[in-house]
Amino acid sequence: MKLSTRNWSRLGLLLVLPLAASTVRIVQTNSAGDNVHLIDPATNKVVGIISGIEVNHGATYAPDGSRYYISDEAESTLDVVDAKTLKVTRRIPLTDHPNNIAISKDGRKVYVSIAARPGAVDVIDTASLEKVNSIPVKGPVHNTYVTPDGKYIVAGSVVGKILTVIDAQTEKPIWTVTFENGVRPITFETNPDGSTKRMFVQISELHGFAVVDFDTHKEVQRITLPDVPGKTKNSDGVQGSPSHGIGISPDKKTIWATSKWYGYVFAYSMPDLKLLGSVPVGEDPDWLTFTPDSKSMYVACAGSNWVTVIDVNSRKVVTHIPVGQVPKRNITAILP
């Protein structure tokens, strides 16, 4: 079929239009407040506030963009938030006091860390909005993750000093790794096929992180963050975790870890873990997340009540965004 000049013009317009538009939000919880801040990374402005969640801890979001899920320490619930109105629409009772949360790749289940003895990961069905399982593990759980391929749930216990890997299909623990101190934040490196290659695990009292081979379940390396020349080490508010906050950029080129001792973040190259540099960010940097294009990183500074924005390529501070009281956990939400 021969296309007219007018039809060719229309086709050209379609080809230059984006196939789908997504809204990106940095979701920042505030551990000593009752609100959650939403930041637009295009403007670095707070564009929304979720209110009425006392001592909010972890956050995740539905892949279809309809909801946010926030763990509520004050009520021991998983709070469901309408993404358009930013109103809490339901509070789902949990087994006990929650900490951080994660969601399955298909969005059908939310996994909630239960930070009370004997330790468990609660499973919430997002269709019925009910707790459908509680997976027992050794030790109260601080952080729970889903591996990038969606096959495993990984739970870390500070008190138990143990990392537990759970089969996502059977919801049964299948192996563990123990450490000399508590398990803190974790991030994951993938193989070319998307399976998990290495875990980078922050540990209590370690100014750095441990490297664990996922296939052998063995620790293979430790990275110690350097001291900062001329900077006094500050142990106030560290809570036994001098390095708390770690993440790999979406382009898989760098891994970043926070130093609460010095108020810095440190960048290492991937996969060889060579030190690239450091950036001062504020007091008690506690968590970090990236924009999907890997251009910007957002570091929650619990002692400064702001989020520091860093240009990843230049390793320079772009700005500080004031948020709520004692900001800690944050995520990047990509909403259709």
N, C-alpha and C positions, 0 to 999 in steps of 0.2 A: 504494500500500500504506500502510495506517495503522500508525504506530508506537506501540507501547505506551509507558506512562510509563517502564517499565524500560529499553526500547530507547533512548528519548530520553536517558535518563541515561547509558547506555553511550556513545552517540554524542557527548554533551557531553564525556565524559572523554577520548575519542579526540582531539577537537578541541583540547583544551588541552595534550595531550602533545606533546613535540617530535617532529618527523618523523624525525630521525636525531640520534644523539649523536656528537659528535666529541671526541677528546682532543687538546688543544693542548700542544705542548712547545716550549720554546726550546732549541735545540741549540747548545751553546757549545763550540767547539774550543779547545784550549790548545796554542799553537805551541811551547812549550818543555817540554811534558810528554808523557805517554803515555796520557792519558785525555781523554774528552769528557764534559761534564756536561749532563744533561737537567734543565731547570727547568720546574716546573709554574706557569704564570702565574696560576692561581687562588689559589695560596698563596705564591708567590714563594720556594719551597723547591726545593732540588736533590732530585729523586726518583729519579734513576738515574745511573749512571756506566758508560760504555763504556771498558774498560781494554785495554791491550796494543797501542795504536796510537802508535808513537813519532813525534814531530813531526807530529801530525795537522794538516792544513791546512784543506781545505774540506769541507763537509757538504751532503748533500741527502737526500731520502727518497722511497720509493716511494709513489705516490698511494693505493695500496690499504692502506697502513699496515704492510706486512709487513717492510720493511727500511729501514735507514739505509745510506747510502753515504758513506764517509770517504776522502779522499785521504791517503795515507801517504807522507810524504817520506822516511822512513828506509829503507823497502823499495822505493820507486818502484812502488807498487801502488795500486789502488783496492780498499779493504777493504769487504766486504759484512757487515753486522751484522744479526742477527735482532732485530727490534724488540721481541719479547717477552722473550727471554733476555738481550739486550744482549751477546751473544757474537759474535765475528768468525767467520763461517762460511766465508769464502773471501777470498783475496787474489789479485786479477787483475793480472798483470804489465802494465806500461805501457811505452811507447816510451822514456821517460826520466823524469827527476825531475818530479813533479807539483806544481801549485799548486791553485787553486780549481776547483770543479766546478759543473755544472748538470745538470738532468734535463729531458727532453722532457715536454710536457704530458700525453702518454699514458703516460708512465713506461717506455717501451720502450727508451730509450737514455739513457746518462749521458755527458756531454761533459766531458773532463778537460783542463785547461790543462797543457801540457808546457812547463816553464820552463827548457828547455835549447835550445841552438842546434841546428838553424836555426829551430825553432819549429813547433809543431803543436797541434792539438786531437785527442786520442784519442777514439774513439767506442766505447763499451761497450754490447753488446747485453745487456739485463737478463734475457732468457729463457735464453740460453746461458751468460751470465756470461763472455763472451769479448770481447776487443778485435776489432772487425770492420772498423775503418778508422782511419786517422790522417790528418787533414786538414792539409796543409802550409800555413803562413802565414808572413808576414814577421815575424821576431823571436820570441824566447821569450815564451810566453804566461803572464801572471800571473793574470788573471781571465777566466772564461768565463761567459756568461749565455745564457739563452733568452728572447727577447722575450715579452711577456705573451700575444701571440696564438699563440705557438708556431711561427711561420713562419721565424724566423731565429735563428742562433747568433751571438753577438757576442763576439769575443775581443780583449782588450786586452794590449798588450805594453809593458812598462816600457823594456826595452832598445831595442826597435824604434821606440818613440815613435809607435805606430800602433794604430788600432782597425780590426779587420777584421770585416765582416759577411758571414756565410755562409748560403746557402740551406739550410734544414733538410731539404728534400726531396732535393736533389741532392748535398748535402754538399760544395759548391764555393763558394769565396769569390767574392763578386759586387761588392763595393765596399769602399773604405777611407777613413779620415780620418786625416791625419797631424797631429801636434802638435809644439810646440817641445821638449817634455819627455815623460817616460814616462806611459803611460796606467794609471791606478789604478782604484778602484771606479767603477761606473756604475749608474745607476738609470733607469727608463723611465716616461714619461708616455704614456697611451693616448688615442686619439680615442674618440668615443662608440661606434663600431663595434668597438672593441677593438684596432684596429691601432695601431702605434707612431707617436706624434706627435713627441716630443722625447726625446733622451738627455741626461742630466746626468752629465758626465764629470769626475772628479777627476784632476788632472795633477800630476806631480812638481814640487815647488818652488812650487806655487800654493796659497795659503791661501784656497781657495774651489773653484769648479767652472766648467766650460765648458758651454754649452748648445748642442746640435747638433740641427738640424732633420733628422728622419729621411728625409723625402721628397727634400730637396735635397742631403743629405749635407754641409751647410755648418754651420760654427759661426756662431751668430747672436747670442750674448751671453756675457758672463762676469760671474760674481758673485764678489766678494772679501769674505770674512768680515771683520767689523770687529775691530780690536784691543779688548782688554778693559781699560778704565781701571783703573789701579792694580795690574794684574796683570803680572808679569814674563814675558816670552816665554821659553819653555823649548825649546831645540832639541835637547836630549839624547834619543836614541832615536827621533827623528823619521824617520830613514832617507830623507831627501829628500822626504818627503811630509807637509807640515804639516797637510793636511786629507785624512784617509783614513777613509772611512766615510760613506755617503750613502744615503738612502732616502726614498721617498714613502709616506705613510700610506695604508693600504688604502682609506680614504674619499676619497682624492685631494685633501684640503684643504690639506695641508702637506707641505713637503719639509724634511728635516733633514740637516745636515752637521756632521761633527766637526771640532774644532780641536785638534790634538795640541800646538800651540804653547801653548795656554792651559788645556787640560783641560776644554773646554766643548763643548757642542753648540749649534748655532744653528738656529732655526726660521724658515722663510719661507713665506708664503702661496702657494697654487697657484690659478690658473696665473700670477699676475702677479709672483711672486718678490719680494714686499715683506717686509722683515725684521720678524719678529714678536717675537723675543726670544731669550734665551740661557739655558743652564742649566749650572752647573758639575757635572762628573760624576766626575772622577778623572784620574789620570795616563795619558797616551797613549791616549785613546779611539780605537779602531781600526775599529770596525764597529758596525752597529746593525740592529735588526729590530723589527717591530711585532706586537702581537696582532691577530687578524683583525678585531676590532671597533674598531680604531684608538684604543683607550683608553690603552694602555700601550706604551712603547717600552723596549727593552733595549739598553743600550750597553756593549760589551765594552771595558774599560779595561785595556790590556795592562800598563801600569806599576803598576797597583794590585792586580792579580790578583782583580778583582771585576767583576761586571756591575751597572751602575746601572740601576734601574728608574725611569722617568719617567712621570708622569701627563701625557698629551699635551695635554689641554685646559687645565690650569692651568699647565703647564710648570714643574712642581715635582718634586723628587726624592722618590720613595716609599721606596726602600730601596737598599742595596747587598748583593749576593749574592756571597759568597766562592766562587770556583771554582778552577781549576788554575793552572798556571804560564804567564804571558803569554797570556791569552785574547785572541783576535783574531776570526776569522770566526765569525759566528753566523747561524742561520736560524730561521724559525718553521715547525714541522712540524704539519700538521693531519691527524691520524690517525683514520680511520673507526672 
